[in-house]
Each structure stands twice: as C-alpha cells, then as structure tokens.
Amino acid sequence: MTDLTATLLAPPTRVEPSCWQAALDEARAALAGLAVRRPGTGPFRITEHEIRLALSPAGSPAGAGPGSEAAFAWSARTARRALGLAAIRLLLDGGARSPLEAVRARLQECERWVSEGSACASQLDRWIAGLSAAGRGAAAADAVTWTTRLWCALDWTAFDTAPVVGRDRWWDSPHSALLALRGRAEVRCPSGHLVVLQGPRRDSVRSELALVALVEALRSRSAAPPGRVVGWWPDSGHLVRLEPEPGVLRLATDAVSLVLAGGVIAPAVRAAA
C-alpha cells in the first residue's frame, strides 16, 4: 500500500460529538450572517481559488487579485484535470489499460460528441474538437502526465468500496441564492478526500482544504464528522493532512468571511468533471 493510500484510508480520529455539533452550529450561524448581498454583481461562488487569493500576501503571484488575472480559458494546463479524471474513471471501469489509452479514448469521445451534436458535449469537448493535431497532442501530453501521477500514487485495490473520482460538491446557502461554497476533491472515500494540489507550498493551503471539510459537513445528513482531507502535491509527493475537528470548520468559515469582506470573487463556473 502506498503512503498516500495509507494516509487516506487510516482510521478516523475520534471527535467529541458535542464539540463537533457546537462548531457546526457556529459555522452555520456565521454563514447565515454572511449570506447577504455584498457590493458587486452576480452570485458569490466561493472555491479554494478565492480563498488562496484572499490569504496570499500582497504582491505574490497568487495574491495579485482578480483584476490581474485573465478570464478563464481552456488550455492544456486547465484541461488536464478534467481529462485526467475522466481517464481515471475509465481505468477503474476497465475501459482502458493505461493512462495513455484512457486519455486518448476521452479525446476521441470529445470529438465524437461534437461531430454528432450530442447534448453531452461541453465547452471542453468543443475546445478539444477545435484544436489542431499539435494542440491535441499538447493537451494529451499534459493529461497523460496528470493521470499517470494520480493513477500510480494510489493502491486502488485497497479501497473496500469504489472511490468517487472527481465529483466536486457544492453547498448552496439556504439563506440566500447568491452564496454557494465548493468543495473540490479528486478522490473521495468514506475515510477521506484527496485533493491534488498545484503550485508552490503555501500558508493558505490548510484553509483551502478546510473548505472541503466545511462543505462536506454542511451537506451531510449525519451528525458524524466527514472524513479527513488530504492535500497532495504530485511534483514533490508532499502531503498535508487535515483531520475533521471543530477548529477546521472555524478555519474555513473565517476564510469565507475574509473572501466576502475583500470582494475577491471570481465568476461562477460549475464545471462538470
């Protein structure tokens, strides 16, 4: 069993139920107070990206603010996660024997859906279908690298139940249709959530990961805490492990409050991965 798999599947840390419930009630109350219209237009869709911007030091690449960033556009870099997650699911289902074969199958699916006018075709599919041969090769290369790293990092046979791959989850505020939080994770199982991290190691990462735990807790119909959140940098193999404890909910709620106070909100796009 790989170290990453062992960390993800380790027995949960016991949390005092009353302390957890008190922290969750506190988080809900704080979010209810934040679910009011702030200056600006459009809904407030908060992801780990906005938290990273809000908590990054001024002058750093991540903290330069939304005005310094170009609008989202598909590229080999931005497409690799969506293509890679689809490839991982194909590998788990036995539809491909290697990351290369799985990515190629997904690219062919993109082109087929677009050419057939399928309702399944997304913006990503249309972008892929419009690429030159060189462009498709670049997108494939990035996606194969991303897929290979994740595929080889986990012992997929160690999971008692099939993990959920690449289903980001949203929590919509019951107090305002304007506010929603996203919990992004590449792999989910009952004991934990794996988040693949990019870029440098940063002070904001614990708050980014805490957002995943907060969304899980708010969505859950169970009083039990959600599984741990494990952040993993594939380039270095470095791990950040966040156990579900009351302080994690406060950390995430404080980060959401900071984002709203600073107006660091990016346009909302719920991408299907």
C-alpha positions as CSV (number, residue, x, y, z in Angstrom):
1,M,0.0,0.0,0.0
2,T,1.4,3.4,-0.9
3,D,1.9,6.1,1.7
4,L,-0.7,8.3,0.1
5,T,-3.3,5.4,0.2
6,A,-2.4,4.6,3.8
7,T,-2.9,8.2,4.8
8,L,-6.3,8.4,3.0
9,L,-7.6,5.1,4.5
10,A,-6.2,5.4,8.0
11,P,-8.8,5.0,10.8
12,P,-10.5,8.3,11.6
13,T,-9.5,10.5,14.6
14,R,-12.2,10.4,17.2
15,V,-14.0,13.7,17.7
16,E,-16.2,14.5,20.7
17,P,-19.8,14.7,19.1
18,S,-20.9,17.6,21.2
19,C,-17.9,19.7,20.3
20,W,-18.3,18.9,16.7
21,Q,-22.0,19.8,16.7
22,A,-21.3,23.1,18.5
23,A,-18.7,24.0,15.9
24,L,-21.0,23.1,13.1
25,D,-23.9,25.1,14.6
26,E,-21.4,28.0,14.9
27,A,-20.4,27.7,11.3
28,R,-24.0,27.6,10.1
29,A,-24.8,30.7,12.1
30,A,-21.8,32.6,10.8
31,L,-22.6,31.7,7.2
32,A,-26.2,32.7,7.6
33,G,-24.9,36.1,8.7
34,L,-22.7,36.3,5.6
35,A,-25.4,35.3,3.2
36,V,-26.4,38.8,2.4
37,R,-25.8,40.8,-0.8
38,R,-22.4,42.4,-0.9
39,P,-21.3,45.3,-3.2
40,G,-20.9,44.0,-6.7
41,T,-22.9,42.0,-9.1
42,G,-23.7,38.3,-9.6
43,P,-23.7,35.4,-7.2
44,F,-20.9,34.6,-4.8
45,R,-19.4,31.2,-5.6
46,I,-16.5,30.6,-3.3
47,T,-13.9,28.0,-4.2
48,E,-10.4,27.2,-2.9
49,H,-9.2,29.6,-5.6
50,E,-10.8,32.6,-4.0
51,I,-9.5,31.6,-0.6
52,R,-6.0,31.3,-2.0
53,L,-6.2,34.8,-3.4
54,A,-7.6,36.3,-0.2
55,L,-4.9,34.7,2.0
56,S,-1.9,35.2,-0.2
57,P,0.5,38.0,0.6
58,A,0.1,41.2,-1.5
59,G,2.5,41.2,-4.4
60,S,2.7,37.4,-4.7
61,P,1.5,35.8,-7.9
62,A,-1.5,34.2,-6.1
63,G,-2.4,37.3,-4.2
64,A,-2.3,39.8,-7.0
65,G,-6.1,40.0,-7.0
66,P,-8.8,39.2,-9.5
67,G,-8.1,42.2,-11.6
68,S,-4.6,40.9,-12.6
69,E,-5.9,37.6,-13.8
70,A,-7.1,36.9,-17.3
71,A,-10.6,35.4,-17.8
72,F,-10.7,31.6,-17.7
73,A,-9.7,29.9,-21.0
74,W,-9.2,26.3,-21.8
75,S,-5.6,25.3,-22.4
76,A,-3.5,22.2,-22.0
77,R,-2.9,23.2,-18.4
78,T,-6.5,24.0,-17.5
79,A,-7.9,20.9,-19.3
80,R,-5.6,18.3,-17.8
81,R,-7.6,17.8,-14.6
82,A,-11.0,17.2,-16.4
83,L,-9.4,15.0,-19.0
84,G,-7.4,13.1,-16.3
85,L,-10.4,12.5,-14.0
86,A,-12.3,11.0,-16.9
87,A,-9.3,8.9,-17.8
88,I,-9.0,7.6,-14.2
89,R,-12.7,6.6,-14.2
90,L,-12.2,4.8,-17.4
91,L,-9.2,2.9,-16.0
92,L,-11.2,2.0,-12.9
93,D,-14.1,0.7,-15.0
94,G,-11.7,-1.5,-17.0
95,G,-12.3,0.5,-20.2
96,A,-8.6,1.3,-20.7
97,R,-5.4,-0.5,-19.8
98,S,-3.1,2.6,-19.4
99,P,-3.3,6.3,-18.8
100,L,-2.3,7.0,-22.4
101,E,-5.1,4.7,-23.7
102,A,-7.6,6.3,-21.4
103,V,-6.8,9.9,-22.3
104,R,-6.9,9.0,-26.0
105,A,-10.3,7.5,-25.5
106,R,-11.6,10.6,-23.8
107,L,-10.2,12.9,-26.6
108,Q,-11.9,10.7,-29.2
109,E,-15.1,10.9,-27.2
110,C,-14.9,14.7,-27.2
111,E,-14.6,14.8,-31.0
112,R,-17.4,12.3,-31.5
113,W,-19.8,14.1,-29.2
114,V,-19.2,17.4,-31.0
115,S,-19.4,15.9,-34.5
116,E,-22.7,14.1,-33.7
117,G,-24.1,17.2,-32.0
118,S,-24.6,15.3,-28.7
119,A,-26.2,17.0,-25.8
120,C,-23.4,15.6,-23.7
121,A,-20.8,17.9,-25.4
122,S,-19.4,20.5,-23.0
123,Q,-17.3,23.6,-23.6
124,L,-14.2,21.4,-23.0
125,D,-15.4,18.9,-25.7
126,R,-15.9,21.7,-28.2
127,W,-12.5,23.2,-27.4
128,I,-10.8,19.8,-27.9
129,A,-12.6,19.2,-31.2
130,G,-11.5,22.6,-32.5
131,L,-7.8,22.0,-31.8
132,S,-5.1,21.3,-34.4
133,A,-3.3,18.0,-34.3
134,A,-0.4,19.7,-32.5
135,G,-2.8,21.3,-30.0
136,R,-4.5,17.9,-29.3
137,G,-1.0,16.4,-28.8
138,A,-0.1,19.1,-26.2
139,A,-3.4,18.6,-24.3
140,A,-3.0,14.8,-24.4
141,A,0.6,15.0,-23.1
142,D,-0.4,17.2,-20.1
143,A,-3.4,15.0,-19.3
144,V,-1.4,11.7,-19.5
145,T,1.2,13.1,-17.1
146,W,-1.5,14.2,-14.6
147,T,-3.4,10.9,-15.0
148,T,-0.3,8.8,-14.6
149,R,0.8,10.5,-11.4
150,L,-2.6,10.0,-9.7
151,W,-3.1,6.5,-11.0
152,C,0.3,5.3,-9.7
153,A,0.1,7.2,-6.4
154,L,-2.8,5.2,-5.0
155,D,-3.3,1.5,-4.4
156,W,-6.8,1.3,-6.0
157,T,-7.3,-2.3,-4.8
158,A,-7.0,-1.2,-1.2
159,F,-10.4,0.6,-1.2
160,D,-13.2,-1.5,0.4
161,T,-15.8,0.3,-1.8
162,A,-15.2,2.0,-5.1
163,P,-14.0,5.6,-4.5
164,V,-15.8,8.5,-6.1
165,V,-13.4,10.2,-8.6
166,G,-13.7,13.8,-9.5
167,R,-17.1,14.9,-8.3
168,D,-16.8,18.4,-6.9
169,R,-19.6,19.2,-4.4
170,W,-21.4,22.5,-3.8
171,W,-23.3,23.7,-0.8
172,D,-25.9,26.4,-1.6
173,S,-26.8,28.7,1.3
174,P,-30.5,28.2,2.4
175,H,-30.5,31.9,3.4
176,S,-29.5,33.4,0.0
177,A,-29.4,32.0,-3.5
178,L,-26.4,34.2,-4.1
179,L,-24.0,32.3,-1.8
180,A,-22.5,28.9,-2.6
181,L,-19.3,27.1,-1.5
182,R,-17.5,24.4,-3.5
183,G,-15.5,21.5,-2.0
184,R,-13.1,20.2,-4.7
185,A,-11.6,16.7,-4.4
186,E,-10.2,14.3,-6.9
187,V,-10.8,11.1,-4.9
188,R,-13.4,10.6,-2.2
189,C,-14.0,7.6,0.1
190,P,-15.7,7.2,3.5
191,S,-12.5,7.9,5.4
192,G,-11.1,10.8,3.4
193,H,-11.0,13.2,0.5
194,L,-7.9,13.5,-1.7
195,V,-7.1,16.9,-3.2
196,V,-4.4,17.2,-5.9
197,L,-2.5,20.4,-5.3
198,Q,-0.6,22.5,-7.8
199,G,1.8,25.4,-7.5
200,P,4.1,26.2,-4.5
201,R,3.6,25.1,-1.0
202,R,1.7,27.9,0.7
203,D,0.3,29.1,4.0
204,S,-3.2,29.2,2.7
205,V,-3.4,25.5,1.9
206,R,-4.9,24.5,5.2
207,S,-7.8,27.0,4.7
208,E,-8.2,25.7,1.1
209,L,-8.5,22.2,2.4
210,A,-10.7,23.2,5.3
211,L,-13.3,24.4,2.8
212,V,-13.7,20.8,1.6
213,A,-14.4,19.6,5.1
214,L,-16.9,22.5,5.7
215,V,-18.8,21.8,2.5
216,E,-19.0,18.1,3.4
217,A,-20.2,18.8,6.9
218,L,-22.9,21.3,5.7
219,R,-24.2,18.8,3.1
220,S,-24.2,15.8,5.4
221,R,-27.4,14.5,6.9
222,S,-25.3,12.6,9.5
223,A,-24.1,14.1,12.8
224,A,-20.8,12.4,12.3
225,P,-17.8,14.4,11.0
226,P,-16.7,13.8,7.4
227,G,-13.6,12.1,6.5
228,R,-10.1,13.7,6.7
229,V,-8.9,15.9,3.8
230,V,-5.5,15.1,2.3
231,G,-3.7,17.6,0.1
232,W,-1.1,16.1,-2.2
233,W,1.5,17.8,-4.4
234,P,2.3,15.2,-7.2
235,D,5.5,17.0,-8.1
236,S,7.1,16.6,-4.7
237,G,5.0,14.0,-3.0
238,H,4.4,16.3,-0.1
239,L,1.2,15.8,1.9
240,V,-0.9,18.0,4.1
241,R,-3.4,16.1,6.3
242,L,-6.4,17.8,7.8
243,E,-8.4,15.8,10.4
244,P,-12.1,16.7,10.9
245,E,-12.1,18.6,14.1
246,P,-14.0,21.7,15.3
247,G,-11.1,24.1,14.5
248,V,-11.2,23.1,10.9
249,L,-14.8,24.4,10.5
250,R,-13.8,27.7,12.1
251,L,-10.8,27.9,9.8
252,A,-12.9,27.5,6.7
253,T,-15.6,29.9,7.9
254,D,-13.1,32.6,8.7
255,A,-11.6,32.2,5.2
256,V,-15.0,32.5,3.6
257,S,-15.7,35.6,5.7
258,L,-12.4,37.1,4.6
259,V,-13.1,36.4,0.9
260,L,-16.5,38.2,1.2
261,A,-15.1,41.1,3.1
262,G,-12.4,41.6,0.4
263,G,-14.7,41.1,-2.6
264,V,-12.3,38.5,-4.0
265,I,-14.9,36.7,-6.0
266,A,-14.3,35.1,-9.4
267,P,-17.1,34.4,-12.0
268,A,-19.0,31.3,-11.1
269,V,-18.5,28.3,-13.3
270,R,-19.7,24.9,-12.2
271,A,-17.6,22.7,-14.4
272,A,-18.7,19.0,-14.7
273,A,-15.6,16.9,-14.2
